[in-house]
Amino acid sequence: MAIKRSFGENVGQVLMHLFMLLLAISALYPVLLVFMVSISSEASVATQGIRMIPLEFSFAAYELVFATPAMWQAYIVTISVTVIGTSLSLLICSMAGWAASIESVKYRNVMAMFFYIPIVFRPGLLPWFMVITQTLGLRDSFWALIIPTLVTPFNLFLLRNYFRTIPPSLVESAQIDGAPIPRIFLQIVLPLAKPILATCALFISLGYWNGWTEALWFIDNPNLFPLQYMLLRIQQQLELLRQFGIVQGNMPTQTFRLATMFVTIGPIILVYPFVQRFFIKGIMIGAVKG
């Protein structure tokens, strides 16, 4: 049976949809503007400024981004770091979060406090650098891009709070049937935690995809440079050449900065729609204080 709305409710619905449409346009307009500038010629941007419709189209900025094989190598490194780092981080944080959510586990509060302390007290850059380079020996290593941010306490607590919403009777029933702990975790707990897993996977993958400071501190081998750091180095070199007057007039320096944004956010935009339907539910339930 269809529910009839009053005239005021219909007007409210129309106004709400118009407001959301304007909000979406206001969020999309700057992104579209930056893209249009990135496909403009350097000369037109220098003389006419930023315009929604370019006076002269040019893909020189994107050609410069992908001009060298090193850029494709940086793409491979970033994709590898994102996939491997997200998988390992999600596995470790979910295992620790599940253990911290079980009341029968001894010292679970001590373990939770162990992960909570780094949120409040930061050890500083120098001790962290010495642990990564000297204690773990990861300098100029592929794992130096993954291990320093492998465990995130924020994601761990989100997972722990979500796991607390899973009825303990499911786990107890599986234990009575003789199922081992790894099987319970993989076949019962994780399938029920898809929303929070997708949410944390998005957070972790964004961190790894946009990360460049680890390469700045730990990596000297150009073959291990991630995408963000490689683009930063190219941009710094162009700025240095421009300051010394070496850059030619048609060299895309301003449009290059904008082109790099779309080069870096493209894959993430493609991934986000697949986790969007889990995002709201996962972040709301996982953020409830337990």
C-alpha positions in Angstrom: 0.0 0.0 0.0 1.5 3.3 -1.1 1.9 6.0 1.6 0.4 9.3 0.6 2.5 12.3 1.5 1.1 15.7 2.2 2.0 18.8 0.1 4.4 20.0 2.7 6.2 16.6 2.8 6.5 16.6 -1.0 7.9 20.1 -1.0 10.4 19.1 1.7 11.5 16.1 -0.4 12.0 18.3 -3.4 14.0 20.9 -1.4 16.1 18.1 0.1 16.9 16.6 -3.3 17.8 20.1 -4.7 20.1 20.7 -1.7 21.9 17.4 -2.2 22.2 18.1 -5.9 23.8 21.5 -5.2 26.1 19.9 -2.6 27.2 17.3 -5.1 27.9 19.9 -7.8 29.8 22.0 -5.3 32.0 19.0 -4.5 32.4 18.0 -8.1 33.1 21.4 -9.6 36.6 21.9 -8.1 37.7 18.4 -9.3 36.4 19.1 -12.8 38.1 22.5 -12.8 41.4 21.0 -11.9 41.1 18.3 -14.6 40.3 20.9 -17.2 43.3 22.9 -16.2 45.5 19.8 -16.3 44.6 19.3 -20.0 45.3 22.9 -20.9 48.4 24.2 -22.4 51.0 25.8 -20.2 50.9 29.0 -22.2 47.2 29.5 -21.9 47.3 28.9 -18.2 50.1 31.4 -17.8 48.4 34.1 -19.8 44.6 33.6 -19.2 44.7 31.9 -15.8 42.5 29.1 -14.7 39.4 28.5 -16.9 36.7 25.8 -16.9 36.9 25.6 -20.7 40.6 25.7 -21.9 41.5 28.0 -24.7 44.1 25.5 -25.9 44.0 21.8 -25.1 47.2 20.0 -24.4 48.1 16.6 -22.8 51.8 17.6 -22.4 51.5 17.3 -18.6 50.3 13.7 -18.8 52.9 12.9 -21.4 55.6 14.3 -19.0 54.2 12.2 -16.2 54.5 8.9 -18.2 57.5 9.9 -20.2 60.0 7.6 -18.4 59.8 3.9 -17.6 60.6 4.8 -14.0 57.0 6.1 -13.6 55.6 2.7 -14.6 58.0 1.1 -12.2 56.8 3.4 -9.4 53.2 2.4 -10.3 54.1 -1.3 -9.9 55.8 -0.6 -6.5 52.8 1.4 -5.2 50.3 -1.2 -6.3 52.4 -4.0 -4.8 52.8 -2.1 -1.5 49.1 -1.3 -1.4 47.9 -4.8 -2.1 50.4 -6.6 0.2 50.3 -4.0 3.0 46.5 -3.8 3.1 46.2 -7.6 3.1 48.7 -8.1 5.9 47.6 -5.2 8.0 43.9 -6.2 7.8 44.8 -9.8 8.8 46.9 -8.7 11.7 44.6 -6.0 13.0 41.5 -8.3 12.6 43.2 -11.2 14.6 44.3 -8.8 17.3 40.9 -7.1 17.4 39.1 -10.4 17.6 41.3 -11.6 20.5 40.8 -8.3 22.3 37.0 -8.6 21.9 36.7 -12.1 23.6 36.0 -11.8 27.3 37.5 -15.2 28.1 40.9 -14.2 26.7 43.3 -13.4 29.6 45.0 -10.0 29.6 42.9 -8.7 26.7 42.6 -5.3 28.4 46.4 -5.2 28.9 46.8 -6.0 25.2 44.3 -3.2 24.3 46.2 -0.8 26.5 49.4 -1.9 24.7 47.9 -0.8 21.4 46.4 2.3 22.9 49.6 3.8 24.3 51.1 4.7 20.9 48.0 6.8 20.1 48.6 9.0 23.2 52.4 8.9 23.4 54.5 9.3 20.3 58.1 7.9 20.6 59.5 10.5 18.2 61.0 10.3 14.7 64.6 9.4 15.7 63.8 6.2 17.8 61.4 5.1 15.2 64.0 5.6 12.4 66.6 3.7 14.4 64.3 0.8 15.0 63.4 0.5 11.3 66.9 0.9 10.0 69.2 -0.6 12.7 67.1 -3.0 14.7 65.0 -4.4 11.8 67.5 -3.6 9.1 64.9 -2.5 6.6 66.7 0.4 5.0 66.5 0.4 1.2 64.1 -2.5 1.3 60.7 -3.1 -0.1 59.4 -4.0 3.3 60.4 -0.6 4.6 57.4 0.7 2.7 55.0 -1.7 4.5 56.1 -2.6 8.0 56.3 0.9 9.6 52.5 1.4 9.2 51.5 -2.3 9.2 49.5 -2.1 12.5 47.2 0.9 13.0 45.6 1.1 16.5 42.6 3.1 15.2 41.7 0.3 12.8 42.3 -2.3 15.5 39.9 -0.7 17.9 37.3 -0.3 15.1 37.6 -4.1 14.4 37.5 -4.9 18.1 34.3 -3.0 18.7 32.6 -4.5 15.7 33.6 -8.1 16.7 31.9 -7.4 20.1 28.6 -7.2 18.2 28.9 -10.8 16.9 26.9 -13.1 19.2 29.3 -15.3 21.3 26.9 -18.2 20.9 28.0 -18.6 17.3 31.6 -19.1 18.3 30.6 -21.3 21.2 28.5 -23.5 19.0 31.3 -23.9 16.5 33.7 -24.9 19.4 31.2 -27.5 20.6 31.1 -29.0 17.1 34.9 -29.3 17.3 35.9 -26.5 14.9 39.4 -25.1 15.6 40.0 -21.5 16.3 41.5 -20.6 12.9 38.5 -22.1 11.1 36.1 -20.3 13.4 37.9 -17.0 12.6 38.1 -17.5 8.9 34.7 -19.1 8.2 32.5 -17.5 10.8 33.9 -14.3 12.2 35.4 -12.7 9.1 32.3 -13.3 6.8 30.1 -11.6 9.5 32.5 -8.6 9.6 32.5 -7.7 5.9 31.3 -4.1 6.6 34.1 -3.2 9.0 36.7 -5.1 7.0 35.8 -3.2 3.9 35.9 0.1 5.8 39.3 -0.6 7.4 40.6 -1.9 4.0 39.7 1.5 2.5 41.5 3.4 5.3 44.6 1.2 5.0 44.8 1.2 1.2 44.5 5.0 1.1 47.4 5.2 3.6 49.6 3.0 1.6 48.7 4.5 -1.8 49.3 8.0 -0.6 52.4 7.2 1.4 55.7 8.8 0.4 57.5 9.7 3.7 58.7 6.1 4.2 60.4 6.3 0.8 62.0 9.7 1.8 63.5 8.3 5.0 64.3 4.7 4.1 64.7 4.3 0.3 67.7 5.2 -1.9 67.1 2.7 -4.7 65.2 4.4 -7.5 63.6 1.1 -8.4 61.8 1.1 -5.1 60.4 4.6 -5.3 56.6 4.6 -4.9 54.4 6.7 -7.2 53.8 9.6 -4.8 57.5 10.0 -4.1 58.5 9.7 -7.7 56.0 12.5 -8.7 57.3 14.6 -5.8 60.9 14.3 -7.1 59.8 15.2 -10.7 58.0 18.2 -9.4 60.9 19.4 -7.3 63.2 19.0 -10.3 60.9 21.0 -12.5 60.6 23.7 -9.9 64.4 23.8 -9.6 64.8 24.1 -13.3 62.2 26.9 -13.4 64.0 28.9 -10.7 67.3 28.8 -12.7 65.5 29.7 -15.9 66.4 26.4 -17.6 62.8 25.3 -18.2 61.5 26.0 -21.8 58.4 28.1 -22.3 56.3 25.2 -23.3 57.4 22.9 -20.4 54.2 22.1 -18.4 55.2 23.1 -14.8 51.9 24.4 -13.4 49.7 21.9 -15.3 52.0 19.1 -14.2 51.0 19.6 -10.5 47.4 19.2 -11.4 47.9 16.2 -13.7 49.7 14.4 -10.9 46.6 14.6 -8.8 44.5 12.6 -11.3 47.3 10.2 -11.9 47.4 9.3 -8.2 43.7 9.3 -7.3 42.5 7.4 -10.4 42.8 3.8 -9.0 41.3 4.8 -5.6 38.3 6.3 -7.3 37.7 3.0 -9.1 38.0 1.0 -5.8 35.7 3.2 -3.7 32.4 2.3 -5.3 32.9 -1.4 -4.4 33.3 -0.6 -0.6 30.9 2.3 -0.4 27.9 0.1 0.6 29.8 -1.3 3.5 31.4 2.0 4.6 28.6 3.7 6.6 27.5 0.5 8.4 31.1 -0.5 9.2 32.2 2.9 10.6 29.1 3.4 12.7 29.1 0.0 14.3 32.8 -0.1 14.7 33.0 3.3 16.3 30.5 2.5 19.1 32.3 2.6 22.4 32.6 -0.9 23.8 
